[in-house]
Every structure is written in structure tokens, then in C-alpha cells.
């Protein structure tokens, strides 16, 4: 009888174990299911801008264009839910004087999101292809970028100085100094395990609440973070394949030495920084200014990493000042 009860318990245990394993498999299957492609909000780009597509060796790029004159390119940061929408409250201001182009980088926004292991050099190549295809015959473009996207502009200019007439960079980074180095070790490790990274990305990192909290951390005044901004970033973050670019970021594949690239630049550089303590710090901006031959540093009060969304009027005013044709960018001291 005792033996029978023991056998019964074993069978129950085996049954429960199999049931739990089955439930875990079902849960993982559900968690790792392909994401449905939700339509991106129309506010991702201003209505007066034409939306176009360009095929590059990395994939197709969607970009928005309006105006005429010297090309002025706006390059968004590399981040969760990133897209050209980041600059959409700023770049319409310049379509009356410039030919404005605002692309979604590969892996972001409406552009193709391939499951590829891209590095910083790949994004620099994509930008070079984009400029050659869209600005051929024009004066070399002015590049305006933010975050790691601004870093890729520096990478491009260091390789192809003929493709860039000037750089205006909002809190640029090479990821080594900001972003990757501040990630939790577990996040960096998970980026090398595809299924685990996808599970974490889809069920935790790209949820609306997580996106809102992450964006709020980049604002000095979180009250300025609108539902529209949260909606666009969340929808972009939840597009099928959006996790691939973030995996490259978290795995450290997009790192490069920004300061070394800055020191080789021949184009004039304007660095723009938020005044509030944060990452990358204003001290880092000052060190970058010392690294360039021709560069100045402009500080905007009361803005964080997303100045183009937090205070677009202030950032647009700064860009207007810096784009004044009579302005002379002097050699930095130090």
C-alpha cells in the first residue's frame, strides 16, 4: 500500500512537471509570437512633407522631404522607438530656406528592420549611400543629428569629408561613453541570447508604460512629455523587427570612439547641449569641443536628451542662429 502511494506521488509529480513544462512552452510561444504590424500614426511626419523610399545595400529607407536649396539632413537618435519623428516639431521650420530631408535610419520607424548584426560603420555607409543618392549635384549637405545618430554623422564625416559641409550635433555619443556603458550587465548579456532578448523586449522594454518611463527620464520637465510622443515612440518600438536594432545597441555592436573621430574632422562643427546635469554630461561636450579643429558649443537651458520634443521652439531658434550664413565657426581653444 505504501509502495502504491509512493508510485502515485511520483506519477502526480511527473504529471505536474509535464504540465508546468507545457505551460512554460505555451507561455514562451505566446511571448515570442510575431508582432502584428500596427499602423504608425500620421503625425510621424508633417503633412506638407513628401514621404519617399530609397533602396540601400542595408535595406530600404523611408524619408520625408520638402523645400529647396542646400540639403539639410535631420538624423534621429538610436533609441527605443526612435524615428525621424524626433525632429518633426523642428525641421518644418527650415523648409523655406533649405531642402529638408529626414530619414528613418535602417531598423527604425518606417524603414526596413532586418535581422542583421549592424555596426556603426554600416550606418555610416547607409548615410553615405543616402546622401549620394538624394543630394547628387547639390551643395554638400548640412547634417543635424542627435545622440548616437549624431555620432554616426561624425563617423560619416570622418570617412567622407566631401559628403558633409557642416555638422550640428545635439549631445552626440559613440555609445561607449553613454548608453551601452550604463546598461545593466543582465541587459547586455541578454542581447547575445536572441530568444531571451526578444522575450524581454516584447514583454517589458517596449510596453507603453516602459516607453513612457524611459522617455520621461530624458526630459527635464516630464510634464512636457505628451501622449502623442508616447504613442508614436511606442508604436515604432512595437513594429515587427524593431528589436533587432536595439539588440545591436545593447550588444555593444554600435560602439565607436567618438572623440578620435571628432579630432579628424575637417568640417565645422557646432555642438549643442542641454544645461541640466545628465548623460552625456556637459563636461563631455566641452571635451569634444576641444577635440575639433573648428567648433563651438551652444548650451540650451532647461532641456534634456530630447530637446527636439521637449522644447522644439528653443532648439529651432538655436539652429536658426547657427545656420545664419554670416556666422563664422571659430577654431576651438584648448
FENJOKA-V746913 format. One line per field, one symbol per residue. phi: phi as a letter, one per 30 degrees, with the letter a starting at -180 (. if undefined). psi: psi as a letter, one per 20 degrees, with the letter a starting at -180 (. if undefined). A space follows every 10 residues. Layout:
phi=???
psi=???
This chain:
phi=.ddddddddd dddddddddd dddddddddd dcdddddddd edddbdddcd cbbbccdckd ccbcbaibjd dbcccddcae idadeecddc ddecddcbcd bbdddejbhc ddbddbcdce dddddddddd dddcceicde dcccbbhddd ddddeeddcb ddcbcabbbc hdbciddbje dcdddddddd dccedddddd ddcbdcdedd dedddedccd cddddddddd dddddddcde iddddddddd didcdadddd dddcdcddbc ccbdddelbd dddddddddd dcdbabbccc dhbcdcedcd bdddddddde ddcddddcdd ddck
psi=gghghghghg ggggggghgg gghgggghgg hjqpqqoqpq qhjhqqhipp prqppriirq pprpqqarbp popoprroro jqrihhjiig hhhjiiirop pnqpqpiqci rqmqmqnqrh hghhgghggg ghhijpirqp qppprqchhh ghgggghhhm hiiphqpopo mqqjhhhpeg hiqqhhgggh iinggggggg ghighjqggg ggggghhjpg oiiiorhggg gggggghjqp ihighhghgh ijijqrnghg hhiiqhqqpp ppqqhqpapq rhhgghhhhh iqgoqrpppp qlqbhlhihg mhgghhgggg ghjpiipoor pqq.
